[in-house]
Amino acid sequence: MTTLASDTRARPGARPQVTQASIDRRVRLFNGTCAGVLIAFALIWLVPIAWAVDTSLKPNAETTKTTWWIDHPTLDSYRTLFAQGDIWNWYASSFITSLATAAGTVLVASMAAYALSRMRFRYRWVVFWFILIGIMIPQQALIVPQFKEFSGLHLLNTYWAVVLPQIPAAIAVFIFKQFFDGLPRDLDEAARVDGAGFFRTYWRIILPLSRPVVSAVAIFTFVWSWNNLLWPLLVLSNPKLMTIPVGLATVQGSYGIRYADTMASAILGALPLVLIFLFFQRRIVEGIAGTGLKG
Amino acid sequence: MTITADYEAVEDQPVRPVDTDNTRVTEHGHARPAWLLMAPFLALYLLFIIGPSIYMVVMSFFDTSLTKPGLGGFAGFGNFGEALSSPDFWASMWHTIWFTILTTPPLVVLAFVFALLADRASRARWFFRLAFFLPYILPSAVMALIWIWLYTPQLGLLGKIVTSLGFAEPNWLGSPSLAMWSLAFATVWWTLGFNFVLYLAGLQDIPRDLYEASSMDGASPWQQIRRITIPMLSRTTSLVIVLQIIASLKIFDQPYIMTSGGPNYATRPALEYVYDMGFTDFRTGYAAAVSTLFFILVLAVSAVWVFLTRRQEQGL
């Protein structure tokens, strides 16, 4: 860039006669220092999670000693939680609502995006801007009217209340549209010439070509839905229907001083997502980098 | 769930204002299938996003109650007047903004520094990505439980570290002046990974020859960072800052679980105020008015973001 050029011009003194070897040594030293600092921070970043795992493997009585060493390692806390059974209900609720949200979002958003990307119809730009507004609307600010709405529909304490408002995510439409815009038009136009209708073209040609973006949107929607606290907290008061975050937030106090149990419940609550992350790490990271999604 | 997108996601080159040639924009036989394909999304969107937005604004002019059906009596600007003259409202707004001020600079600067360092590392990048991004994937409730435990007086790991360094143990979550800092600290740990990944992607887009050419000219690594990296990343930085501000303004989960907005309401943010007014005091109309004010705040920041990204995209 221009700033670079002016910089080297302004400081002729900064261009000493150095050998390639000394530059290499300096660069290597610098990179080594960088790596050391970063490794230190990365380890610090892992401490809270490591501490939670460590605590969960202690007997409850032993958690009052603040040490990493465990005298009597045990899985008792996990056993207690599984035996209690709440966690299974929470898992079921979280899986059902998150899967339904992910599937619903992928389906309705990709259909709308296909129409916006490929079809020429009146008021297309009106629809486009109308959906664009949705990106700016903070859903958390809508809890009051949405709650009133769902209580009027008699859908409180059902999965519908959790899933339905999460499906129409405007951002998903734009992510799909961007991807579809980049697909060559010859493919679906050829299909159309062969007599396939728009819906058939979408389902048989476009969707199979869009696997990367479908999986990115599906994974993200799943993770957000899984982590959503405020809205499920409001609409799910029945303990049998609570999702993982709601369950954890609600029982948080009831464990009292049983810190090992508390940490075990936190780890179990996070486990499915951690597994998803480990499996789809690249796709998740690339998805963020490519689209700037944020929950 | 509110989501925001990078500028690329809102790219819409073929769309032009309709006063251009209409015959080119529309095509015979497209309208019916197009509306059919969009119908499911638009129906849900109208029903659960746009509808409630309008309903919220309407409700804010009425004395609506959670326990009674219907809107209740007309209140005019009464709810807004009450909110704007309520110290509780202003305190919660201030806590939201204070939290945003506390979290945004470290979340932007640290993410940038860590990404810069990780970009120089030739090996073990997966490890850095794992270490910094893993917390971001945790549900807020899990993160909150872990940090409550770390902050527990006498037994918590953080207190132990501080006392072993010879300081008195602070009352992390129990002291009104410190609690918000503790929440911010935990949040930085929790969400830094997202910005880290955005910066890492931005760094990889910078052509390597720029660095090579400048090191031929004898530029030190520090000069390269100041003169190449930071200017080249300006677009990523503005994206990260605005996304971070929007995300921080929406704070609810951490104070709700970790401090219940306390001690003595010292950490109650705007959304929790809405929650308390609407769902504890059942004053739906008033809560809707507060939501509307909060809505306008977030919408304004988001609009700045959409404006920024679209302008950059058009190269104006």
Contacts between the chains, C-beta under 8 A, distances in Angstrom:
chain1	res1	chain2	res2	distance
A	1	B	210	7.8
A	1	B	227	7.7
A	1	B	228	7.0
A	1	B	231	5.7
A	1	B	232	7.0
A	3	B	227	5.2
A	3	B	231	5.8
A	4	B	210	7.1
A	4	B	214	5.8
A	4	B	219	7.8
A	4	B	227	5.0
A	4	B	228	5.8
A	7	B	219	7.3
A	7	B	223	6.6
A	7	B	227	4.8
A	8	B	214	7.1
A	8	B	217	4.6
A	8	B	218	7.8
A	8	B	219	6.7
A	14	B	218	5.8
A	14	B	219	7.1
A	14	B	220	7.6
A	14	B	223	7.3
A	15	B	217	6.1
A	15	B	218	4.2
A	16	B	218	6.2
A	18	B	218	6.8
A	23	B	215	6.9
A	27	B	215	7.5
A	27	B	221	7.2
A	30	B	120	7.9
A	30	B	221	5.0
A	31	B	120	5.2
A	31	B	121	7.4
A	31	B	122	7.7
A	34	B	116	8.0
A	34	B	117	4.6
A	34	B	120	4.8
A	34	B	121	6.9
A	35	B	117	7.4
A	35	B	120	7.4
A	35	B	121	5.1
A	37	B	117	6.1
A	38	B	114	6.5
A	38	B	117	4.0
A	38	B	118	6.0
A	38	B	121	6.5
A	38	B	128	6.3
A	39	B	124	7.9
A	41	B	114	6.4
A	42	B	127	6.5
A	42	B	128	5.4
A	42	B	131	3.7
A	42	B	132	6.8
A	43	B	131	7.4
A	45	B	131	4.7
A	45	B	132	5.7
A	45	B	135	7.0
A	45	B	189	6.8
A	45	B	192	7.9
A	46	B	131	5.3
A	46	B	134	7.6
A	47	B	157	7.7
A	48	B	135	7.4
A	48	B	146	5.2
A	48	B	147	7.0
A	48	B	150	6.0
A	48	B	189	6.5
A	49	B	134	6.7
A	49	B	135	7.1
A	49	B	146	7.2
A	51	B	146	7.5
A	51	B	149	7.6
A	51	B	150	6.7
A	51	B	157	5.4
A	52	B	145	7.9
A	52	B	146	4.7
A	52	B	149	7.0
A	55	B	149	6.6
A	63	B	155	7.0
A	64	B	155	5.8
A	66	B	155	5.8
A	66	B	156	7.3
A	66	B	157	6.2
A	66	B	160	4.5
A	107	B	40	7.5
A	108	B	40	4.3
A	108	B	41	4.2
A	108	B	44	6.5
A	109	B	41	6.0
A	111	B	37	4.5
A	111	B	38	7.0
A	111	B	40	6.5
A	111	B	41	6.7
A	112	B	37	6.5
A	112	B	38	4.5
A	112	B	40	7.7
A	112	B	41	3.9
A	112	B	42	7.0
A	114	B	37	6.1
A	115	B	33	7.5
A	115	B	34	4.3
A	115	B	35	7.8
A	115	B	37	4.2
A	115	B	38	4.9
A	116	B	38	7.5
A	119	B	27	7.5
A	119	B	30	4.4
A	119	B	33	6.9
A	119	B	34	4.2
A	119	B	37	7.8
A	120	B	24	8.0
A	120	B	25	5.9
A	120	B	26	5.1
A	120	B	27	4.0
A	120	B	30	5.2
A	121	B	26	5.5
A	121	B	27	7.4
A	121	B	30	4.7
A	121	B	31	4.3
A	121	B	34	4.4
A	121	B	35	7.3
A	122	B	18	7.7
A	122	B	22	7.8
A	122	B	25	7.8
A	122	B	26	5.1
A	122	B	31	6.4
A	123	B	18	7.4
A	124	B	15	6.6
A	124	B	25	6.9
A	124	B	26	7.8
A	124	B	34	7.8
A	125	B	15	4.6
A	125	B	16	6.9
A	125	B	17	6.5
A	125	B	18	6.0
A	126	B	18	7.8
A	127	B	38	6.6
A	127	B	42	7.5
A	128	B	12	6.0
A	128	B	15	5.3
A	131	B	41	8.0
A	131	B	45	7.0
A	132	B	10	6.4
A	132	B	306	7.4
A	134	B	45	6.4
A	134	B	49	5.7
A	134	B	50	7.7
A	135	B	3	7.0
A	135	B	4	6.1
A	135	B	5	6.1
A	135	B	10	7.3
A	135	B	302	7.3
A	135	B	306	7.2
A	136	B	298	7.9
A	136	B	299	5.5
A	136	B	302	3.8
A	136	B	303	6.2
A	136	B	306	6.4
A	137	B	2	6.9
A	137	B	49	6.1
A	137	B	53	6.2
A	137	B	295	7.7
A	137	B	299	7.2
A	138	B	2	4.7
A	138	B	246	7.6
A	138	B	249	8.0
A	138	B	250	6.0
A	138	B	294	7.7
A	138	B	295	6.5
A	138	B	298	4.3
A	138	B	299	7.4
A	138	B	302	7.7
A	139	B	1	5.9
A	139	B	2	4.7
A	139	B	49	7.3
A	140	B	2	6.5
A	140	B	250	5.2
A	140	B	252	6.5
A	140	B	271	5.6
A	141	B	56	7.5
A	141	B	271	7.6
A	141	B	274	7.6
A	141	B	291	4.8
A	141	B	292	7.9
A	141	B	294	5.3
A	141	B	295	4.2
A	141	B	298	6.6
A	142	B	49	7.3
A	142	B	52	4.6
A	142	B	53	6.4
A	142	B	56	6.3
A	142	B	291	7.3
A	142	B	295	7.9
A	143	B	271	8.0
A	143	B	274	6.9
A	143	B	275	7.2
A	143	B	278	7.2
A	143	B	291	7.4
A	144	B	56	6.3
A	144	B	59	7.1
A	144	B	274	6.6
A	144	B	278	4.7
A	144	B	284	5.8
A	144	B	287	4.8
A	144	B	288	4.9
A	144	B	291	5.4
A	145	B	51	7.9
A	145	B	52	3.9
A	145	B	53	7.5
A	145	B	55	4.1
A	145	B	56	4.2
A	145	B	59	6.2
A	145	B	288	6.6
A	145	B	291	7.9
A	146	B	48	6.8
A	146	B	52	4.8
A	147	B	66	7.8
A	147	B	278	7.4
A	147	B	279	7.4
A	148	B	55	7.2
A	148	B	59	7.3
A	148	B	64	7.5
A	148	B	66	7.4
A	148	B	284	6.3
A	149	B	48	7.6
A	149	B	51	7.3
A	149	B	52	6.0
A	149	B	55	6.9
A	151	B	66	8.0
A	152	B	69	7.3
A	164	B	44	6.7
A	164	B	47	7.8
A	164	B	48	5.8
A	165	B	48	4.1
A	165	B	49	7.3
A	165	B	52	7.9
A	166	B	1	5.7
A	167	B	44	5.3
A	167	B	48	7.8
A	168	B	41	5.9
A	168	B	44	4.1
A	168	B	45	3.9
A	168	B	48	6.0
A	168	B	49	5.6
A	169	B	1	6.8
A	169	B	3	5.7
A	170	B	3	7.6
A	170	B	45	7.1
A	170	B	49	7.6
A	171	B	3	3.9
A	171	B	4	6.7
A	171	B	5	4.9
A	171	B	9	6.8
A	172	B	3	7.7
A	173	B	41	6.7
A	174	B	5	5.5
A	174	B	9	4.3
A	174	B	10	5.4
A	175	B	5	6.8
A	175	B	9	5.3
A	177	B	12	7.6
A	178	B	8	6.0
A	178	B	9	5.3
A	178	B	11	5.7
A	181	B	11	7.2
A	181	B	13	7.8
A	181	B	14	7.8
A	197	B	33	6.9
A	198	B	30	7.9
A	198	B	33	4.1
A	198	B	34	7.6
A	198	B	37	6.9
A	199	B	33	6.7
A	199	B	36	7.7
A	199	B	37	6.9
A	202	B	37	7.0
A	223	B	137	6.7
A	224	B	1	4.6
A	224	B	3	7.5
A	225	B	1	7.0
A	226	B	139	6.6
A	227	B	138	7.9
A	227	B	139	4.3
A	227	B	140	6.3
A	228	B	1	5.8
A	229	B	139	7.3
A	229	B	140	5.4
A	229	B	141	6.1
A	229	B	252	7.6
A	229	B	253	4.9
A	229	B	256	7.6
A	229	B	257	7.9
A	230	B	252	5.4
A	230	B	253	7.0
A	230	B	256	7.9
A	230	B	271	7.2
A	230	B	275	7.6
A	234	B	275	7.9
A	234	B	279	6.6
A	244	B	139	6.2
A	244	B	141	7.2
A	245	B	139	4.6
A	245	B	140	6.4
A	245	B	141	4.1
A	245	B	142	7.8
A	245	B	253	7.9
A	246	B	141	7.7
A	248	B	139	7.3
A	248	B	141	3.9
A	248	B	142	6.6
A	248	B	145	6.2
A	249	B	141	4.7
A	249	B	144	7.4
A	249	B	253	8.0
A	249	B	256	7.2
A	249	B	257	5.0
A	252	B	141	7.6
A	252	B	144	7.7
A	252	B	145	6.3
A	252	B	148	7.5
A	252	B	257	6.3
A	259	B	149	5.9
A	259	B	152	7.5
A	259	B	155	7.3
A	262	B	145	5.8
A	262	B	149	6.6
A	263	B	145	7.2
A	263	B	146	7.2
A	263	B	149	6.3
A	265	B	145	7.3
A	266	B	141	7.7
A	266	B	142	4.5
A	266	B	145	4.2
A	266	B	146	5.8
A	267	B	142	7.7
A	269	B	139	6.0
A	269	B	141	6.6
A	269	B	142	5.0
A	270	B	137	7.6
A	270	B	138	4.9
A	270	B	139	6.4
A	270	B	142	4.5
A	273	B	137	5.1
A	273	B	138	7.0
A	273	B	139	7.1
A	274	B	134	7.0
A	274	B	137	6.5
A	274	B	138	7.9
A	276	B	137	7.8
A	277	B	133	7.5
A	277	B	134	6.9
A	277	B	137	4.6
A	281	B	126	7.5
A	281	B	129	7.1
A	281	B	130	7.5
A	285	B	129	6.4
A	285	B	133	7.1
A	285	B	197	5.3
A	288	B	194	6.7
A	288	B	197	5.0
A	288	B	198	6.5
A	288	B	201	7.6
A	289	B	197	6.2
A	289	B	198	6.6
A	289	B	200	7.3
A	289	B	201	3.2
A	290	B	6	7.4
A	290	B	8	7.3
A	290	B	201	7.7
A	291	B	5	5.8
A	291	B	6	5.4
A	291	B	8	7.0
A	291	B	9	5.3
A	292	B	4	7.0
A	292	B	5	5.8
A	292	B	6	3.1
A	292	B	7	7.9
A	292	B	8	7.9
A	292	B	9	7.2
A	292	B	198	6.5
A	292	B	239	5.9
A	292	B	243	6.7
A	293	B	3	5.9
A	293	B	4	7.5
A	293	B	5	6.8
A	294	B	3	6.7
A	294	B	4	5.5
A	294	B	194	6.3
A	294	B	243	5.0
A	294	B	246	7.7
A	294	B	247	5.8
A	295	B	1	6.2
A	295	B	3	7.0
A	295	B	247	7.9
